Amino acid sequence: MLEVDAAPVDAVAADGADAFAVLGGDRLRIVLVRAEPGEIRAELLVSDTAAALDASVVQVADSANALRASLAGYALEVVR
């Protein structure tokens, strides 16, 4: 699960995964689900590309849907 400042985000799209987004206050929580193991790429569409974007990985689950004890090895890359 990712958390992102909701203000600049207009839409979410995922490549090779299903994306589910829920707005909670000023934060957008995004869950990306992939049927097979592998890299997940998501695109956040923003209307104001100059706006600061605060995003982080907050949870990762395994194939049995159990939360992993550590986020080590998982990263979020923001490309403009």
N, C-alpha and C positions, 0 to 999 in steps of 0.2 A: 504494500500500500504506500502510496506517495501522498504527501501533503504539500499543497502549493498555495501561495497567496491567491485568493480568488479574484481580486480586483482586475488584473489584466487578462484573465483567461476567458475566451469566448466559447471554445469547444475543445474536445479531446478526441483524438483518433489513435488507434493502435495498429501496428503492423504485425500480423501473425498472432494476435491475441484479442480477447474481448476486453473492452474498457467500460468501467462503471464509475460514474462520478457523482458525488453527493456534496452539496454545499452545506457547511456548518459554520455559521457566523461569517467571518472573513477568510476562512480557510476552505479550500476545495480538497476533498479526499478522493483519490483516484485508485481504484483497484484494477489491476491488470491480470487477466487470467489466460494462461496458455495451456493447451491440452498436452503438449509434448515439451520436454525440457529444452531449454535454449534461451538465447538472448531475447529480451523483449524491448521493442522500441515503441515509444509513444510520442505523438506530436501534439503539442499544446498550441492551439491557434489563438493568437492574441492580436487585438486591433492596434494596441500601442506598443510597438516593438522597442521603444526606448524606455518603457517602464521597467523598474527593477522587478526581478522574479525571484522570490524566495521559495525554494523547493527542497524537499528532503525525502529519503526513503525511511519509513517509520516501522514497517513490518514486512516480513517475507515468510511465506508458507511453503511447505514441501508438497510432494505429490499426494500425500495423505491428508492434506489440508491442516497439518499441524504447524504452528508457528515455530520458526527456527529460533534457537537460543541467541544467535548472534547475527548481526548484519554485516560481518566481515566478508569481504569479497563482493559485496553489492555496492553499486555506485550509481549516481544520477549525474548525467552530463547534460548541461544546458548549451545548446548550439543556437546561435542567432543567425 
